[in-house]
Amino acid sequence: MSVAYVDTSALVAVAFNERGAAALARRLDACSRLLSSNLLEAELRAAFSREGNRFEPRLVSSIEWVLPDRPLTHEFERVLQVGYLRGADLWHIATALYLAREPSGISFVTLDGRQRTVAAALGFQI
């Protein structure tokens, strides 16, 4: 069973057929579970709007939303001890930490270099 937390950058690449999108789509399709914060939908809808395109709900239809039931203070601190990230990137990794007791048990899928470095340092599969 392969589980992956998906960052918005990955779905934007697939949605807009950016370089490497086909391989990334295959990788996501191979996962048994895809998880993300519902922040992903807001960011993805904003990208579609920015590009003047109609949002495609099918892009998020297979994602299970992670909705933390408490503040992510501990996770924010843990992430920031490893490296600086902007707010949305920090939120995504903190949410992934919230759901993964052991980060090495899931993949963190992102195309953002800094976010990838921090996720790897925390022990996520990249």
C-alpha positions in Angstrom: 0.0 0.0 0.0 1.6 3.2 -1.1 0.4 6.4 0.5 1.3 9.9 -0.7 0.7 13.4 0.6 0.3 15.6 -2.4 1.4 19.2 -2.5 -0.3 21.7 -4.8 2.7 22.1 -7.0 2.4 18.5 -8.2 -1.3 18.8 -9.2 -0.6 22.2 -10.9 2.0 20.5 -13.0 -0.4 17.7 -14.0 -3.3 20.1 -14.6 -1.3 22.4 -16.9 0.7 19.6 -18.5 4.1 21.0 -17.4 7.3 19.2 -18.0 7.3 15.8 -16.4 3.6 15.8 -15.8 2.9 12.5 -17.5 5.4 10.6 -15.3 4.1 12.4 -12.2 0.5 11.5 -13.1 1.6 7.8 -13.4 3.3 8.0 -10.0 0.1 9.4 -8.4 -2.1 6.8 -10.1 0.1 4.1 -8.7 -0.6 5.2 -5.1 -3.3 3.4 -3.2 -4.1 6.6 -1.2 -3.6 10.2 -2.0 -3.9 12.7 0.9 -3.7 16.5 1.2 -4.9 19.5 3.2 -7.9 21.1 1.7 -5.6 24.1 1.2 -4.7 22.3 -2.0 -8.1 22.9 -3.5 -7.9 26.6 -2.8 -4.4 26.9 -4.3 -5.4 24.8 -7.3 -8.6 26.8 -7.9 -6.5 30.0 -7.7 -4.1 28.7 -10.3 -6.9 27.8 -12.7 -8.4 31.3 -12.2 -5.0 33.0 -12.7 -4.7 31.1 -16.0 -8.2 31.9 -17.1 -9.2 28.2 -17.1 -12.2 26.5 -15.7 -11.4 24.4 -12.6 -11.5 20.6 -13.2 -13.0 18.9 -10.1 -11.7 15.5 -11.3 -8.2 16.6 -10.3 -9.1 16.4 -6.6 -11.7 13.6 -6.7 -9.3 10.9 -5.6 -7.8 12.9 -2.8 -8.7 12.3 0.9 -8.7 15.5 2.8 -6.7 15.8 6.0 -8.5 18.1 8.4 -6.5 18.5 11.6 -8.6 18.6 14.7 -6.1 20.7 16.7 -3.5 23.4 16.1 -0.4 22.2 14.3 1.9 24.1 16.6 4.2 21.2 17.3 4.4 20.2 13.6 5.2 23.9 12.6 8.0 24.0 15.1 9.4 20.7 14.0 9.4 21.7 10.3 10.9 25.1 11.0 13.7 23.5 13.0 14.7 21.7 9.8 14.4 24.7 7.5 12.4 27.8 6.5 9.3 27.5 4.4 6.7 30.0 3.3 3.3 29.7 5.0 1.4 27.4 2.5 4.4 25.1 2.1 4.8 25.0 5.9 1.1 24.1 6.3 1.3 21.2 3.8 4.4 19.6 5.5 2.9 20.2 9.0 -0.3 18.5 7.8 1.6 15.6 6.5 3.4 15.3 9.8 0.1 15.4 11.6 -1.1 12.3 9.8 2.1 10.4 9.7 3.4 9.2 13.0 6.5 8.0 11.1 7.2 10.2 8.0 9.2 7.4 6.3 5.9 5.6 5.9 4.5 7.9 3.3 5.7 9.9 0.3 5.6 13.6 0.1 5.0 14.6 -3.5 6.1 18.1 -4.5 7.9 19.9 -7.2 9.0 22.7 -4.9 12.8 22.3 -4.3 12.9 23.9 -0.8 9.8 22.0 0.3 11.3 18.7 -1.0 14.5 19.3 0.9 12.7 20.0 4.2 10.4 17.0 3.7 13.3 14.7 3.0 15.1 16.0 6.1 12.1 15.1 8.2 12.2 11.6 6.8 9.4 11.5 4.2 9.9 9.5 1.1 10.4 11.9 -1.8 
